[in-house]
Amino acid sequence: MLDQSNYLSTYTPQVQQLNFRALMNAFAYPGRIQNLHGNSTALEQVLATLIDGEVALADPDNLLNGDVRMRLEARMETPECAQFIVCKGENPPVFQPLLGTLEEPEHGATLIVQVQGFSATNESSELTLTGPGIEKENTLHVAGLNTAWLQRRAFWNAAFPTGVDFILVSENQVVALPRSTQVKGEF
């Protein structure tokens, strides 16, 4: 049975507007943790805010159930052809996303990567971020992110302005790593 309170809070315009603002703040200030406003997982809230029937979505790790896919109305595609890709951070990437072109860098994919959390633990990686939106540098702790993601991200974004943008999600929180952000750490 569909949980109506969860559906209403995540898929209402008011919550989507608040979450859109949180996502814009996440991209404006890379590495800063932003809290989302709905009752569902951060992954579903981000998708409900950004996805509609006009975009292609890939779900190579089968993170989305049929109800969520139906509500999003997105065209399901392979990761190589999708504008948005949802993945588990613990699994290494096994695809080549769209990177855009010099004439149209906005055609690079956005990867929404589900991680375990953003607190400093023995299992978390410490990342140092620099670039636009960061005064000097920002330290971010991420648990549940395979280091292969950061290696591939560096490769995919090597020919800036082409590349991919990352949105890391965990529980009810989101962190953005735009392609303009430089990431350093042990990977």
Contacts in CASP RR format, 6 or more apart in sequence:
PFRMAT RR
TARGET T0000
AUTHOR 0000-0000-0000
METHOD contacts of the structure
MODEL  1
MLDQSNYLSTYTPQVQQLNFRALMNAFAYPGRIQNLHGNSTALEQVLATL
IDGEVALADPDNLLNGDVRMRLEARMETPECAQFIVCKGENPPVFQPLLG
TLEEPEHGATLIVQVQGFSATNESSELTLTGPGIEKENTLHVAGLNTAWL
QRRAFWNAAFPTGVDFILVSENQVVALPRSTQVKGEF
2 67 0 8 1.000
5 39 0 8 1.000
6 39 0 8 1.000
6 40 0 8 1.000
7 71 0 8 1.000
9 15 0 8 1.000
9 38 0 8 1.000
9 39 0 8 1.000
9 40 0 8 1.000
10 38 0 8 1.000
10 39 0 8 1.000
10 40 0 8 1.000
10 44 0 8 1.000
10 45 0 8 1.000
10 48 0 8 1.000
11 48 0 8 1.000
11 71 0 8 1.000
15 37 0 8 1.000
15 38 0 8 1.000
15 45 0 8 1.000
16 48 0 8 1.000
16 49 0 8 1.000
18 36 0 8 1.000
18 37 0 8 1.000
19 36 0 8 1.000
19 37 0 8 1.000
19 38 0 8 1.000
19 45 0 8 1.000
19 46 0 8 1.000
19 48 0 8 1.000
19 49 0 8 1.000
20 49 0 8 1.000
20 50 0 8 1.000
22 34 0 8 1.000
22 35 0 8 1.000
22 36 0 8 1.000
22 37 0 8 1.000
22 174 0 8 1.000
23 34 0 8 1.000
23 46 0 8 1.000
23 49 0 8 1.000
23 50 0 8 1.000
23 167 0 8 1.000
23 174 0 8 1.000
23 176 0 8 1.000
25 32 0 8 1.000
25 34 0 8 1.000
26 32 0 8 1.000
26 34 0 8 1.000
26 167 0 8 1.000
26 174 0 8 1.000
26 175 0 8 1.000
26 176 0 8 1.000
27 165 0 8 1.000
27 176 0 8 1.000
27 178 0 8 1.000
28 133 0 8 1.000
29 133 0 8 1.000
29 134 0 8 1.000
30 129 0 8 1.000
30 131 0 8 1.000
30 132 0 8 1.000
30 133 0 8 1.000
30 134 0 8 1.000
30 138 0 8 1.000
30 175 0 8 1.000
30 176 0 8 1.000
30 177 0 8 1.000
30 178 0 8 1.000
30 181 0 8 1.000
31 129 0 8 1.000
31 134 0 8 1.000
31 138 0 8 1.000
31 140 0 8 1.000
31 175 0 8 1.000
31 176 0 8 1.000
31 177 0 8 1.000
31 181 0 8 1.000
32 138 0 8 1.000
32 175 0 8 1.000
33 118 0 8 1.000
33 173 0 8 1.000
33 174 0 8 1.000
33 175 0 8 1.000
34 173 0 8 1.000
34 174 0 8 1.000
34 175 0 8 1.000
35 172 0 8 1.000
35 173 0 8 1.000
36 42 0 8 1.000
36 45 0 8 1.000
36 46 0 8 1.000
36 172 0 8 1.000
36 173 0 8 1.000
36 174 0 8 1.000
37 45 0 8 1.000
38 45 0 8 1.000
38 172 0 8 1.000
40 48 0 8 1.000
41 169 0 8 1.000
41 171 0 8 1.000
41 172 0 8 1.000
42 114 0 8 1.000
42 169 0 8 1.000
42 170 0 8 1.000
42 171 0 8 1.000
42 172 0 8 1.000
42 173 0 8 1.000
42 174 0 8 1.000
43 63 0 8 1.000
43 64 0 8 1.000
43 86 0 8 1.000
43 112 0 8 1.000
43 114 0 8 1.000
43 169 0 8 1.000
44 64 0 8 1.000
44 68 0 8 1.000
45 172 0 8 1.000
46 112 0 8 1.000
46 167 0 8 1.000
46 169 0 8 1.000
46 174 0 8 1.000
47 57 0 8 1.000
47 64 0 8 1.000
47 68 0 8 1.000
47 72 0 8 1.000
47 84 0 8 1.000
47 86 0 8 1.000
47 112 0 8 1.000
48 71 0 8 1.000
48 72 0 8 1.000
50 84 0 8 1.000
50 110 0 8 1.000
51 57 0 8 1.000
51 72 0 8 1.000
51 73 0 8 1.000
51 74 0 8 1.000
51 84 0 8 1.000
52 72 0 8 1.000
52 73 0 8 1.000
52 74 0 8 1.000
53 72 0 8 1.000
53 73 0 8 1.000
53 74 0 8 1.000
53 75 0 8 1.000
55 74 0 8 1.000
55 75 0 8 1.000
55 83 0 8 1.000
55 84 0 8 1.000
56 74 0 8 1.000
56 75 0 8 1.000
56 76 0 8 1.000
56 77 0 8 1.000
56 81 0 8 1.000
56 82 0 8 1.000
56 83 0 8 1.000
56 84 0 8 1.000
57 72 0 8 1.000
57 74 0 8 1.000
57 75 0 8 1.000
57 76 0 8 1.000
57 77 0 8 1.000
57 82 0 8 1.000
57 83 0 8 1.000
57 84 0 8 1.000
57 85 0 8 1.000
57 86 0 8 1.000
58 76 0 8 1.000
58 77 0 8 1.000
58 78 0 8 1.000
58 79 0 8 1.000
58 81 0 8 1.000
58 82 0 8 1.000
58 84 0 8 1.000
58 85 0 8 1.000
58 86 0 8 1.000
58 95 0 8 1.000
59 69 0 8 1.000
59 76 0 8 1.000
59 85 0 8 1.000
59 86 0 8 1.000
60 79 0 8 1.000
60 85 0 8 1.000
60 87 0 8 1.000
60 94 0 8 1.000
60 95 0 8 1.000
61 86 0 8 1.000
61 87 0 8 1.000
61 88 0 8 1.000
61 91 0 8 1.000
63 86 0 8 1.000
63 87 0 8 1.000
63 88 0 8 1.000
63 114 0 8 1.000
64 72 0 8 1.000
64 86 0 8 1.000
69 76 0 8 1.000
74 84 0 8 1.000
78 95 0 8 1.000
79 85 0 8 1.000
79 95 0 8 1.000
79 96 0 8 1.000
79 97 0 8 1.000
79 109 0 8 1.000
80 95 0 8 1.000
80 96 0 8 1.000
80 97 0 8 1.000
80 98 0 8 1.000
81 98 0 8 1.000
82 97 0 8 1.000
82 98 0 8 1.000
82 109 0 8 1.000
83 98 0 8 1.000
83 107 0 8 1.000
83 108 0 8 1.000
83 109 0 8 1.000
83 110 0 8 1.000
84 109 0 8 1.000
84 110 0 8 1.000
84 111 0 8 1.000
84 112 0 8 1.000
85 95 0 8 1.000
85 97 0 8 1.000
85 109 0 8 1.000
85 110 0 8 1.000
85 111 0 8 1.000
85 112 0 8 1.000
86 111 0 8 1.000
86 112 0 8 1.000
86 113 0 8 1.000
86 114 0 8 1.000
87 93 0 8 1.000
87 111 0 8 1.000
87 112 0 8 1.000
87 113 0 8 1.000
87 114 0 8 1.000
88 113 0 8 1.000
88 114 0 8 1.000
89 113 0 8 1.000
89 114 0 8 1.000
89 115 0 8 1.000
89 144 0 8 1.000
89 145 0 8 1.000
89 146 0 8 1.000
89 149 0 8 1.000
90 116 0 8 1.000
90 144 0 8 1.000
90 145 0 8 1.000
90 146 0 8 1.000
91 146 0 8 1.000
92 146 0 8 1.000
92 148 0 8 1.000
92 149 0 8 1.000
92 152 0 8 1.000
93 148 0 8 1.000
93 149 0 8 1.000
93 152 0 8 1.000
97 108 0 8 1.000
97 109 0 8 1.000
97 111 0 8 1.000
97 156 0 8 1.000
97 164 0 8 1.000
98 107 0 8 1.000
98 108 0 8 1.000
98 109 0 8 1.000
98 164 0 8 1.000
99 108 0 8 1.000
99 109 0 8 1.000
99 156 0 8 1.000
99 159 0 8 1.000
99 162 0 8 1.000
99 163 0 8 1.000
99 164 0 8 1.000
100 106 0 8 1.000
100 107 0 8 1.000
100 108 0 8 1.000
100 162 0 8 1.000
100 163 0 8 1.000
101 107 0 8 1.000
101 162 0 8 1.000
102 161 0 8 1.000
102 162 0 8 1.000
105 161 0 8 1.000
105 162 0 8 1.000
105 163 0 8 1.000
108 162 0 8 1.000
108 163 0 8 1.000
108 164 0 8 1.000
108 165 0 8 1.000
109 164 0 8 1.000
109 165 0 8 1.000
110 164 0 8 1.000
110 165 0 8 1.000
110 166 0 8 1.000
110 167 0 8 1.000
111 164 0 8 1.000
111 165 0 8 1.000
111 166 0 8 1.000
111 167 0 8 1.000
112 167 0 8 1.000
112 169 0 8 1.000
113 145 0 8 1.000
113 149 0 8 1.000
113 166 0 8 1.000
113 167 0 8 1.000
113 168 0 8 1.000
113 169 0 8 1.000
114 169 0 8 1.000
114 170 0 8 1.000
115 142 0 8 1.000
115 143 0 8 1.000
115 144 0 8 1.000
115 145 0 8 1.000
115 168 0 8 1.000
115 169 0 8 1.000
115 170 0 8 1.000
116 123 0 8 1.000
116 143 0 8 1.000
116 144 0 8 1.000
116 170 0 8 1.000
117 124 0 8 1.000
117 142 0 8 1.000
117 143 0 8 1.000
117 144 0 8 1.000
117 170 0 8 1.000
117 171 0 8 1.000
117 173 0 8 1.000
118 124 0 8 1.000
118 140 0 8 1.000
118 141 0 8 1.000
118 142 0 8 1.000
118 143 0 8 1.000
118 168 0 8 1.000
118 170 0 8 1.000
118 173 0 8 1.000
118 175 0 8 1.000
119 141 0 8 1.000
119 143 0 8 1.000
120 126 0 8 1.000
120 141 0 8 1.000
121 141 0 8 1.000
121 143 0 8 1.000
123 143 0 8 1.000
123 144 0 8 1.000
124 141 0 8 1.000
124 142 0 8 1.000
124 143 0 8 1.000
124 144 0 8 1.000
125 141 0 8 1.000
125 142 0 8 1.000
125 143 0 8 1.000
125 145 0 8 1.000
125 147 0 8 1.000
125 150 0 8 1.000
125 185 0 8 1.000
125 186 0 8 1.000
125 187 0 8 1.000
126 139 0 8 1.000
126 140 0 8 1.000
126 141 0 8 1.000
126 185 0 8 1.000
126 186 0 8 1.000
127 139 0 8 1.000
127 140 0 8 1.000
127 141 0 8 1.000
127 142 0 8 1.000
127 150 0 8 1.000
127 183 0 8 1.000
127 184 0 8 1.000
127 185 0 8 1.000
128 137 0 8 1.000
128 138 0 8 1.000
128 139 0 8 1.000
128 183 0 8 1.000
128 184 0 8 1.000
128 185 0 8 1.000
129 137 0 8 1.000
129 138 0 8 1.000
129 139 0 8 1.000
129 140 0 8 1.000
129 177 0 8 1.000
129 181 0 8 1.000
129 182 0 8 1.000
129 183 0 8 1.000
129 184 0 8 1.000
130 136 0 8 1.000
130 137 0 8 1.000
130 138 0 8 1.000
130 181 0 8 1.000
130 182 0 8 1.000
130 184 0 8 1.000
131 180 0 8 1.000
131 181 0 8 1.000
131 182 0 8 1.000
132 178 0 8 1.000
132 180 0 8 1.000
132 181 0 8 1.000
134 181 0 8 1.000
140 175 0 8 1.000
142 168 0 8 1.000
142 175 0 8 1.000
145 168 0 8 1.000
147 186 0 8 1.000
147 187 0 8 1.000
148 187 0 8 1.000
149 166 0 8 1.000
150 183 0 8 1.000
150 185 0 8 1.000
150 187 0 8 1.000
151 187 0 8 1.000
153 164 0 8 1.000
153 166 0 8 1.000
153 177 0 8 1.000
153 183 0 8 1.000
154 183 0 8 1.000
156 163 0 8 1.000
156 164 0 8 1.000
157 163 0 8 1.000
157 164 0 8 1.000
157 179 0 8 1.000
160 179 0 8 1.000
160 180 0 8 1.000
161 179 0 8 1.000
162 179 0 8 1.000
163 179 0 8 1.000
164 179 0 8 1.000
165 176 0 8 1.000
165 177 0 8 1.000
165 178 0 8 1.000
165 179 0 8 1.000
166 176 0 8 1.000
166 177 0 8 1.000
166 178 0 8 1.000
167 174 0 8 1.000
167 175 0 8 1.000
167 176 0 8 1.000
167 177 0 8 1.000
168 174 0 8 1.000
168 175 0 8 1.000
168 176 0 8 1.000
168 177 0 8 1.000
177 183 0 8 1.000
END
